[in-house]
């Protein structure tokens, strides 16, 4: 598995320009670009779930957000989602953000993430393993988890039409 790297700024600008030709009310400033997961393979798998409409939520450890000097997502925030090769492929808009202890993540949120069999039990297993292996401060049952819900506002197929012409 390959670790993700940063995409080129010009590629993001070109992608955002293409998106804005279809959705005129979007701001001029290019939003933050990132990939789901921590590896190229995982990014591609999770992006496919977003594009199919299965994945409408994600979770981050608040500890990791703070350690990386990032900010908690906000409702209305736009993000460019990258594939496993660091190419921009979609745009999402954050629709809800809740910070809860790991043990209090809801069945509804687990379902929204679209992974495994979409149960809370599967969500807990997947995320505990992820944070134990990759979390800045590891894992704890009471660790704060940022549960983000989002809407896909621009899928890959529209951008490809413009970028390939």
Steps between C-alpha positions, in 0.01 A plus 500: 500500500623844407472800729318801360687814394383853427347572156642777282339840555446550126302176479277609788448843345407344163259259668338776707463719193324212322267448796418871515398502133219262599414639844524875460424593863816333632768730641808587298743377764607137457390299807721263694575175319540170681443126469309265723709236679876490539616303196448525126299177492276607785449845345377340178266261679343774710472740206307231311255483791458879490441503124243220524310694769565234764743707708353824635695521823849478639669506839827647621672484835492847651844421643638457147340821376656691789842330463508590130407863570182465294155634576182307564280497188208742499154477348509648150869427452596373155773241441659356189532123537805331348535148368786265588725662240445846653273612215199720579183302436208643697375790708309455823326748729492440875139489623544407869778468757476339843780427744428201722699240694584191293257292707214739417525499120151416375366219287388764250850642469653154457250432220586832330866403472408210269782266602483129572147383572416856616422392856620684809697191601687496168557876523651463847727216393621680185562832674657360816749307284567809286565729797712241683720466189500858371364734766731766643404406856374150436155392604277535806130420543440854625709673231317787328388414147398761244201353316450687175212459257526627146326526167666419169454811288728421209583146382795392287308454174425871463858609562640244258293646219662839548852386593536264206391755239 
